[in-house]
Amino acid sequence: MDARRLVVLLLCCITTVTNMVPMLAQESDSLRYYSTNKATSFAIGNSNMYDTYLSPLKYTGVSVRFLDERMKRTSWFNHKFTRQQIINLEVTSTDNPAGNADEYSLLAQYSWGGHYNLFRNDKFRFSAGALWNITAGVIYNQRNSNNPASAKAHSNINLSFIGFYDWKKITFRGQIDSPVLGILFSPHYGQSYYEISLGNSVGVVNFASVHNQRALRGYFTADIPVSKVTLRIGYLGSFYQTRVHGITSHIYSNSFVIGLVSESINISGNKIKTNKIINSSYY
């Protein structure tokens, strides 16, 4: 084989490999599956409740929470978007300063949204995004007879910032959420729920923003591998207050968090049948 033929053969090989690289990269991206980070946690701490619809006094006591959180990196925005879902159930038991009256609350919240990665290196990651949430619940005061309960319902779009730092196999996370706009339910001062049920409901659904609603949620955790499980410990601070129709209300809590974290891959449809890496026990 002369030199001319050898050069032609080498050029053909280089051209073929160059054309195959994008195809292989595209196939690699199509077969890329990100795991879902799942965390089931419980939180307990102190609670401070104040609702002038029920009482002019502040009630303090204990807050207990159940938290289910799921995070998954997606292919959106060139694989830089992480989706987040949170289910939060909180029960509180409080009493007044004199200790002769109790007040209880039950609140359920669902949040969904995500974060776009702004900075990433081997140790630190920082992302910003938004979360939509909807909250419903009730505060019950055992002393009141005419209006013993105050319903709570609101839905908001929240700005959210989240950062991760890895240190010696421990992952530290800090997240801050705060609502910017939404809607909230509130009766007028002195208006009974019986009146509302009869149709006197003008103004009970209100536009919510920083002029009548302020809130901050801080979530700081450490995920620690222990043997075959990952333990999550941390702090959750939740501060929510409103001032609507002459009614001032707030629900504050500071809680210690403990839970378990796991990773899973969810594949369905044709993906599970055509995937060459993950084999289903069913198909």
N, C-alpha and C positions, 0 to 999 in steps of 0.2 A: 504494500500500500504506500503510494507516494505521499509526499508532504501535503500536496493540494487536497487530496481526498481525506487525509486525516484532519485537516483544518475544517473542511466542510462537515465532517462527521461530528466534530466537537461543537461547532456552531449549532448543528441540529439538536444535539443533546442539551445544550444550554437553553435554547429556545423552548424545548419541550418542558424542561424543569421549571423555567420561568412562568410558563403558562399554567403549570399544575399547582404552583404555590398558592395563588388566590383561590383556586378551587378547593384545595385542602383546607385552607383557612376558613372558607365559607362552610365547609362540611364540619369542621371542628366547632365553629360557633353554633351550628344547628344542633350539634349533639351535646352542647354545654347545658348542664342542668345544675341550678343552684339549690342548695339545701334550704329548708325552712327552719329558722331558729325558733323553737317553742319554749316558752317559760311559763310554768304554773307556780304562782307565788301567793303567800299570805302575808298580810301586813297588820300590825297592831300598834296603837299609839294613842296620843291624847287628842281630844276633839274640843272645839269651841264653837257653839252655835248661838246665833242671835237672830231673832225674827220678831219685829215689832207688831206683826199681824197677830202673833200669839201671846207675846209677853214683852215688857220693857226690860227684862233681865237677861243677862248672858248665862247660858248653861254650859257647863264643862263636864267632861267625862272621858269615855273610852271609845275609840273607833277601831273597828275590825273590817278588813278588806279581803276580798278574793280577786286575784288578777290573773288573767290569761292573755299573754302577749305572743304575737307571731310576727316575725320579720323575715322577708325574703328579698334577696337581690334579684332584679329582673333584667331583661334585655333592653328595656326602654332607655333612650338617650345613650346609646352605645354602652350598655351595661353599667351605667352610673346611677341608676335609680333603685332605691330600696323601698319596698312596700311594707307598711306597718299596720297591724290590726290589734286593738286592745279591747278586752271586755273587763269591766270594773264593777264590782258589787260591793257596796259599803253599808255597814250597819253601825249605828252609834247609839250609845246610852249615856245620857247626861243628867245632871241635876242642877238646881239653882243654887245661888250662894248660901242660902239658909239650909239647904239639904232637905227641904220638905216637899219638893215637887220634882217630878221626873219628866224628861223630854227625850223622845226617841226619833230616829230617822232611818229611812231606808232609801238608798239611791242606787240606781243602775245606770251605767253609761257604756255606750259603744262608740269606739273611735276607729276611723279608717283614713289612711292617707299614705304619705311617703316622703322621702328625702332624696335630694340630688347631691351627689358627692362633689364637694368643692375642692378638697385637698386630701391627698392620700400618700402615705409612704409606708415603710416597713413597720412602724410603731404606732403612728397616729392617723386617724381619719376624722374628717369633719364634714358634716352635711347640713343642708338647710332645706326646709320644705313646709308642708301644710298638712293639717289633720282636720277632718270633719268629724264632729261628734254630736251625739244626741243623748240627752240625760232626762231621766224621769224618776220621780220619787215623791216622798211625803215626809213631813215633820209632824209628829204627834205630841201634844202637850196634855198630860193627864189631868191637869188642874182645870183647864177650860171646859165649859159645858156647852156654850153656844157655838163657838168656833174652835173645836179641839185640834184641828189639823190644818196644815198649810201645804198645798200641793206645789211641787217643784217640777218644772219642765222647761228645757231650753235646748237649742241647737245652734252650734257655732262653727265658724271656720277659724282655725287656730294657726298662728305662725309657730313653727317648731324648729328647734336647732338641736343637733345631736352630735356627740363626739365620742370616739373610742380611743383607748390607749392600751397597748399590750405591754405587759411587764412580767417576765418570768412565768409565762403560761397563764397569767391572770389577765382577764380583760376587764378594764374599767370603762364604765359608760356614764355619761352625763347627758341629760335631756331636759330642755326647757320648753314649755308650751304656754301660749297665752292667746286668748280669743281676740279677734279684731272686729268681727261683725257676726250677727246672727239674729235670732228671735228668741223671746222668752215669754213665759206665761206669768201674769201677776194680777190678782184682783185689786180693786181699789181699797184704800184703808176703810175698814168698817163694813165692807161689802161681804155678805155671806155667800157661801157656795150654793145655798138654796136659791138665792136670788139669781145666781148665774144659771142654775139649772132651769129656771123659769124663762130664760131668754135675755136677761139683762147682762149681756156679755160684751158690751161695747168697751173697747180698750183693754181687754184682758190679754190680748196677744200684742206684743210690743217689739219694735225694732230694737236690737241690742248692740251697743258699742261701748266705747270707753266712757261715754257720758253717763251711762246708767248701769254698766256692768264691768267689773274688773276682776281678773283672775290670773293666777299663776300656778303652774304645776312643775315642780322640780323633781326629777327622778335620777338618783345616783346609785349605781350598783357596781358590784365586783363579781364576776363569774370565775369561780375557783374550781379547777379539776380536783376531785377527791376520789381516788381509786377509779371505779368505772362510771362514776356519775359526775355531773357538774353542779356545784352548789352556787346559788345566787344569794348574796346578802346585800343590803343597801338601805337607803333612806328615801322616803316618799313624802314630799311636802305638797299639800293641796290647799289652795287659798282661793275661795270664790265669794264675791260679794256683789249685791245689787242694791239699787235705790230707785224704786219705781212707785208712782202713785202714793207717795208719802210713806211707803213701807221700806224700811231698811232691813236687810237680811245678810247674814254671812255664815259660811260653814268653813272652818279652818281645821286642818289636822296635820299632825307630824307623826310619821309612822316608821317603824323598823320593818324591813322587808326580808323574808327568807323564802326560798323556793328552789325548784329543780329546773335545769335547762337541758334540752335535748335538740338534736339535729335530725331532720328527716327529709327525704326526697319524694315528692309526689308526682308521679307520672301516670297518665291515663290515655285512653284512646289508642291511636295507631303508634304513639310514641313508645309505649311499653312493649308493643309487639316488634317494632323495628329496632329498638335499642340493643346494641351488641354488648354493652357493658353490664347492664342491670337485667337479671333474669327473674321473671315473675314465677312464683310457685303455683300460680293458678292457670296461666295459659300454657 
